[in-house]
Amino acid sequence: MHRVSSKDVLIRFRLTSLIFLLLFLMLPLIFGSLLFGFYTNDTAWMKNAGIFSAAFVVLKVLSYMIGARLKCSLCMAAPLGYLGYAKHRSAQTLCGSHRMAVSTSILFMGNFRCPYCAEMTGMRVRDRSNHRNFFL
């Protein structure tokens, strides 16, 4: 099992996973409040839908910016990014999304299987104390 290279990368993986799950949960909230506002003719619900939509856009841009920089330690593809690459044949989905499977795995299990190379990566920082220095 591979590991991430630094504590900063570990924090960014977890933050991007949390943002992606929030985005997934905000969609029904936006549409529900918008439909309820139209049905009851209540402008407060429609304002809430507008606020939720603006927060959705901000979180989406943030997830694009952070998720594109995170790389699998083996294949160097972005498992939480928005790439058009072909997925591995054993890549699993959750609710029709590979990114959803990766983000829930990161948050709840502490590791993830890359959808591009199908290798496991643990959410622990690599131990670099055992590396030999060949130049001494």
C-alpha positions in Angstrom: 0.0 0.0 0.0 1.3 3.4 -1.0 1.3 6.4 1.3 1.0 10.2 0.8 4.2 12.2 0.7 3.5 14.9 3.4 1.1 16.1 6.0 0.0 18.9 3.7 -1.0 16.5 1.0 -2.9 14.4 3.6 -4.9 17.5 4.8 -5.7 18.5 1.2 -7.0 15.0 0.3 -9.3 15.1 3.4 -10.4 18.7 2.7 -11.2 18.0 -0.9 -13.1 14.8 0.0 -15.2 16.7 2.6 -15.9 19.5 0.0 -17.0 16.9 -2.6 -19.4 15.2 -0.1 -20.8 18.6 0.8 -21.4 19.4 -2.8 -23.2 16.1 -3.3 -25.4 16.8 -0.3 -26.1 20.4 -1.3 -27.8 19.5 -4.6 -31.0 18.1 -3.1 -31.0 21.0 -0.6 -30.9 23.6 -3.4 -33.6 21.9 -5.5 -35.8 21.1 -2.6 -35.8 24.7 -1.2 -36.3 26.1 -4.7 -39.3 23.8 -5.4 -40.8 24.4 -2.0 -40.4 28.2 -2.5 -42.2 28.0 -5.8 -44.9 25.7 -4.4 -45.7 27.9 -1.3 -44.9 31.2 -3.1 -42.5 32.0 -0.3 -39.5 34.3 -1.2 -37.5 33.3 1.8 -37.1 29.8 0.6 -36.1 31.1 -2.9 -33.5 33.4 -1.2 -32.2 30.4 0.7 -31.9 28.5 -2.6 -29.9 31.4 -4.1 -27.6 31.5 -1.1 -27.1 27.7 -1.3 -26.4 28.0 -5.0 -23.8 30.7 -4.5 -22.1 28.5 -1.8 -22.3 25.6 -4.2 -20.4 27.5 -6.9 -17.7 28.7 -4.5 -17.2 25.1 -3.1 -17.1 23.7 -6.7 -14.4 26.2 -7.7 -12.5 25.4 -4.5 -12.7 21.7 -5.2 -11.4 22.2 -8.7 -8.5 24.2 -7.5 -7.5 21.8 -4.7 -8.4 18.5 -6.3 -6.5 19.0 -9.5 -3.2 19.3 -7.6 -3.6 16.1 -5.7 -1.9 13.1 -7.3 -1.9 9.3 -6.9 1.5 8.4 -5.6 1.9 5.7 -8.2 0.4 6.8 -11.5 0.4 10.6 -10.8 -3.2 11.0 -12.0 -5.6 13.1 -9.9 -8.1 10.8 -8.3 -10.2 13.7 -7.1 -9.6 15.9 -10.1 -11.7 16.3 -13.2 -9.8 14.4 -15.8 -11.2 12.7 -18.9 -8.9 9.7 -18.7 -10.0 6.1 -19.0 -10.6 4.4 -15.7 -9.2 1.0 -14.7 -11.5 -1.9 -15.3 -11.8 -2.7 -11.6 -12.5 0.9 -10.6 -15.6 1.1 -8.4 -18.3 3.8 -8.4 -20.6 5.1 -5.7 -23.8 6.8 -6.8 -22.4 6.7 -10.4 -19.2 8.6 -9.5 -15.7 7.5 -9.2 -14.8 10.6 -7.2 -17.6 9.9 -4.7 -16.2 6.4 -4.1 -12.7 7.9 -3.6 -13.8 10.7 -1.3 -16.0 8.4 0.9 -13.2 5.9 1.1 -10.7 8.6 2.2 -13.0 10.0 4.9 -14.5 6.9 6.3 -11.9 4.1 5.7 -8.6 6.0 5.7 -7.4 4.8 2.3 -8.5 4.8 -1.3 -8.2 2.8 -4.5 -7.1 5.0 -7.4 -9.6 4.8 -10.2 -6.9 5.1 -12.8 -4.3 2.5 -11.7 -6.4 0.6 -9.1 -3.6 0.7 -6.4 -4.4 1.3 -2.8 -3.1 4.5 -1.1 -3.2 4.9 2.6 -4.0 8.2 4.3 -0.8 8.1 6.3 2.4 10.1 5.7 5.4 8.2 4.3 8.1 7.5 6.8 11.3 8.9 5.4 13.6 8.1 8.4 14.7 4.7 6.9 16.0 6.0 3.6 19.7 5.5 3.0 21.8 8.4 1.9 24.0 7.1 -1.0 26.1 10.2 -1.2 27.7 10.0 2.3 
